[in-house]
Amino acid sequence: MNKKISFKEELKRSLIVHALTPCFILCIICALGFISIAFVNIYRNNNTYSLNSKEKLEAVLNRYIENTNHVANEIDIELFKNNNQYKVEIIEGVYNFINQKDIKAQFYIFDKKLDMLFSTERSDNKKDLIKYQIAGSKSNFWEEGSGIIYIYGGNGTENPPTSSYLIVKPIVRDNEFEGLCTYELELKNLDAVFNNTNSTVLLVNKFHRVIFSNSKRFVDDRNKIIKNFRDRRGLIFNDGELIYISRNRVDYADTWIYVITDCSTYLNISIIMLLLIIAVAIIMAAAISSSAGKFSAKKTAIIYQLIDALKQVEDGKLDINLNIESDDEFKSIGHSFNMMLGSIRHLIERHDKMALENNMAIVQMMESQFNPHFLFNTLESIRYLVKFNPKVADKTVVNLSKLLRYSIQNTVDTVRFKEEFDFVKRYIEIMKVRFGERLEFNDNIPDEVKVVSVPKMIIQPIVENAVKYGFGEDVEVLNVEISAYTESGKVYITVRDDGVGIERELLKELVVNLKEKYNLSDHIGLYNVHKRIELLYGTEYGVEINSERNKGKEVVLVLPQIFRQGE
C-alpha cells in the first residue's frame, strides 16, 4: 500500500522538482546534443570518406583498364618483336601514361606463349612472379575477356606479402590469341587514395583477406579482417569498445573497402558527462532540498494547525476554537472556520430534535394504520352476535375496548413482551368470533422473552396478515403459532401459519419492497412493521419473510434484547 504524502512533503518535493527539472532538462539536452552531434559526424565522416575512397580507387582502376584495353587493341605483337622503332613508340606511350599518374604501376607485355616481351619492372624475381600468376590465371581472363582484375598475395618473400591488382587484357587478332597486356598495381602504392584519416581503412578481398590496411589493429594473424567485423555495417560492440563500420564494394574487383572508426572515446566522454550531470544533480538536489524544506515548513505550519482542528471536528469535538495569528488570508480562514463550527453545532442540535420528532410521528402513524379495517370487521361481528349470542357479544365488546385503550395510549412506544402478547391474544379471541373453529392459535414463549422490551403493537399486524392471507379454498383450518427466543443479544419472534403461503414472485417483491424508502406494494402491514423496527433500532433489525406455496409462511421479527427500566 502506498504511503500517504503530507502536504508539507508534497510542497517540498514540488519546489525541488520545479527547480531541478529545467536544470536537468538542459543538462540532458546538452549531453544528448553532444552525443548526437558526435555520432552524426562519425557517421557522416566515415561514410563520406568510404565513398570518396571507393570512387578514387575505381577511377584509378578505370584509367588503367582503359589504357590496357587501348594498348591491347593497338599493339602488333610481331611488329613489336621485330621493329625497334615501333617498340620504342609503344613503350614511350606507356611511360608517358604511367608518369602522368599519381599512383604508379608496372607494365608487362607477353606473347601467345606467355613469354615476357617487355616489362617496366627491374626485379627479376618480380617478373618471374608476374609470369607465374599470369600463367596460372590464363583460363580465367581468356574466357572472360578484357577488363578483368586479378588479386594475388605477393611474391612470398615479404611479410606481410605485398598484394597487387593485375589488370590484364588479351591481345586478339582474327580470333587468334596473340599475347597479353598487363598492368600491375601494387596496393602499397594506394596511400594516396587512403590518406588523411583518423580511422582504420582495410581493403578486403572476397576471402576476407586484407590486401591493404593503414593499421593492423583489426587484422588477425592470418592477415584477415577479424571475424566480428566481416560483412558488418553500422555500430557494433567488440570487447567493450564501440565501433562504427562502413563497407562499400569496389567495382571491377571482388574487393571491399572497410572504414572502421573507434567510438569508444566519444562513449567514454558521454559517460563522464552523464556522471558529471548526476554529481551536479545530487549537489543541486541537496541544496534545493534544504531550502525547500525550510520554506515548506514555514508556509505549512498554519495549514497543519487548520488540519489538526479539522481532525478534532472529525472526532466529534465541536467545542474548539481556531486561533490563527497571521496577517494574510489564513486569518480569514480561521475566522470563517470558527463561524462555520458554531453554525454546525446549532444545526446539529436542531436536526437531532427534528429527527426525533419526525421518527416519533412516523412510528405513531404506522401504529394506527391497521385500525380502520380491524374496527370495521369487529363491529360487524358484534352487530351479528348481539342478536344470536349476547354473551359472546359482551365478551367481544370487552376485548375490543381493552384493545382500543391499549392502542390509544401514546405515552409509551415500547412495552414488555408480556403486555404485547396479551394484546395479541385478545385480538385472536376477537378473530375466533369471526372464524370459529376454523382458526387455531398456539404459542411457545419462554419466560426470559416475556420481560424484554418490544415496540407496542408490533406483533398484531403480522398475526392479522397471517389470518387475512392464510385462508384459501383448500384450507379448512388455519393454525397460527407465535414463538420466540433470544440469542446473541437479539430477540427473534416468529409468527408462523400453515395457510396457502405466498407465490415465489410475490415473495420476491415483498422482500425487495422492505428495502425501499417508501412502500411500493399493497401489503402495508409487513412494510410498516419493518420500517418501525428500523426507525427505532437501526437497519440491523427488521422483518424476515419465508414462505412456500401451499405450505404456509413464516415471518420473523428481529429485535434487540432490551429490558425496560425498573424491570
Summary of the structure (lengths in Angstrom):
residues: 567
radius of gyration: 57.7
end to end distance: 52.2
largest distance: 174.5
contacts: 1615
relative contact order: 0.07
helix: 54%
strand: 21%
